[in-house]
């Protein structure tokens, strides 16, 4: 699914920052939707929910950043 989102962004021919902001906003919005619908009490558990999602994003970001650094600028998709 992530590859389809990236393909869509690439097809739009928008600048990288615009696509990144759109992805970030969509991810945050969907994560909030998931949190409210899955948590027993999102208001009570707000701090834990925020920590969970920010920690998970950081893990995924670091993994992908390391991969792109390893492959080099000329070998990006």
C-alpha positions in Angstrom: 0.0 0.0 0.0 2.8 2.4 0.8 4.3 1.9 -2.6 1.0 2.8 -4.2 0.9 6.1 -2.2 4.5 6.9 -3.3 3.6 6.1 -7.0 0.6 8.4 -6.7 2.8 11.2 -5.4 5.4 10.7 -8.1 2.7 10.8 -10.8 1.4 14.1 -9.5 4.7 15.8 -10.3 4.5 18.0 -7.2 7.7 18.9 -5.4 9.0 16.6 -2.7 8.2 18.9 0.2 4.5 19.2 -0.9 4.2 15.4 -1.2 5.9 14.9 2.2 3.6 17.3 3.9 0.6 15.6 2.4 1.8 12.2 3.5 2.6 13.4 7.0 -0.8 15.0 7.3 -2.7 11.9 6.0 -0.7 9.6 8.3 -1.3 11.8 11.3 -5.0 12.0 10.5 -5.4 8.3 9.9 -3.4 7.5 13.1 -5.7 9.7 15.1 -8.7 8.0 13.6 -7.2 4.6 14.5 -6.4 5.7 18.0 -9.8 7.0 18.8 -11.5 3.9 17.3 -9.2 1.3 18.9 -8.5 2.8 22.4 -10.8 2.2 25.3 -10.5 5.8 26.4 -8.4 7.9 24.0 -8.8 11.0 26.1 -7.4 9.2 29.2 -4.7 7.4 27.2 -3.7 10.4 25.0 -0.1 10.6 26.3 0.5 6.8 25.8 -1.1 7.0 22.3 1.1 9.9 21.3 4.2 8.1 22.5 3.3 4.9 20.7 2.7 6.6 17.4 5.7 9.0 17.6 8.0 6.1 18.6 6.7 3.9 15.8 7.2 6.8 13.2 10.7 7.4 14.5 11.6 3.7 14.1 10.2 3.6 10.5 11.9 6.9 9.6 15.3 5.9 10.9 15.1 2.5 9.1 14.3 4.2 5.8 16.8 7.1 6.3 19.5 4.5 6.9 18.5 2.6 3.8 18.6 5.7 1.6 21.9 6.8 3.0 23.3 3.3 2.4 22.1 3.2 -1.2 23.3 6.7 -2.0 21.6 9.7 -3.6 21.9 8.4 -7.2 20.2 5.1 -6.4 16.9 6.5 -5.0 13.5 5.3 -6.2 
